[in-house]
Amino acid sequence: MVGNHVDCRVLQRLTAEQLPEVHNQLVELDVGIQLITTRWFLCLWSSVLPPTALYRVWDFLFACGPTAVMQAALGCMHIVAPAVLEATDIGSVLAAVKDELQAAGDGSTLMQLVLYRLGDISEPQLVARRRLCRQQVTEDTRHMHATRRMVKLQRSSGFAQQELSMIARLCGEQQATDAMEAAGAVLAISLDFATFVTVVRQLVPQWHNESELLDRLFAVFCGLSREGKFGQPDETDCRDRSLSSQLLASDFNRLTPPLDQELLDQRLNFEQMVHGCGWLLRGTSKRRSELCFRCFDLDGAGHVSKGHFHSLLLGLYAMYEPEKLLPLQDARAMQDARVIRIKEEAGHFVDMM
């Protein structure tokens, strides 16, 4: 109901200009004007005014057009102003407004206000005010959705609000002064692979640098949806699932493969980053095991090949104890050389036959 929100904002501004004491009283009692006026605009006062007064207001609306709606609303604010100023809480405000309008009688007082005491609101003025208030409603709605997404992200990831703020700062986002602005700025964060590696090393300092597992985690995190589930991302996700699948299916058998250009071009949004870290650092045993399997199951076939299994184990060694990795590499190199030599000897023997 964007139109209703916009007209309530317009009436709030007019009330602040013409009835500042009423406006200040509503602010002090934390009463949004929309609580009072929504039924005015949506039902054109049919559930608010007594029948005789209602018919006179409708005559005025049909005769004078759209601007009459705002003039009638402003007239109602003048009618209820004394009762609002005497109210002490939100309940008494709502009750006072209802009683005053129900006591409007035949609507003579209201129509005298609207026709002779209040200045006319021209159509260009109303259009300009509505345009300004619509921009504000749109911005507030965007901030509200961002705040809700942050709360949902906090609950589903297992991180506290302070931890989310820390992750955002690690990603390069400075803390904003306004909470709603901060939520929108944080959700707009986009990480490339290099930033992702930097953040993960800050979160897990015991991991060393020489490992391909970070490449795999980045590709796996790219497959997460906004809700933190593996599967097809929704339209708002900036990752492409098919590209993530290609990354997962690429050759990771070497210990330190050169980074694929597609991997360097990929970007990870903040929700994917937080959900992935939640699986990694705060997840249940089931979630961690699934994350581990997805790092093994590079081609998404549901099973793990021997080469992938061996490669990932080497990656784990590289993360935690790189000094023990060299003998494994040397042994693998010696084994590869032995296999090549046997093949060469076998080929030579076949040639002789």
Secondary structure, DSSP 8 states (H G I E B T S, - for coil): -HHHHHHHHHHHHHHHHH-HHHHHHHHHTT--HHHHHHHHHHHTTTTTS-HHHHHHHHHHHHHH-THHHHHHHHHHHHHHHHHHHH--SHHHHHHHHHHHHHT-TTSHHHHHIIIIIS----HHHHHHHHHHHHHHHHHHHHHHHHHHHHHHHHHHH---HHHHHHHHHHTT----SSHHHHHHHHHT-EE-HHHHHHHHHHH-TTS-S--SHHHHHHHHHTTB-TTS-BS---TT--S-HHHHHHHHTS---SSS----HHHHH--EEHHHHHHHHIIIII--HHHHHHHHHHHH-TTSSSS--HHHHHHHHHHHHHHH-GGGHHHHHHHHHHHHHHHHHHHHHHHHHHHH-
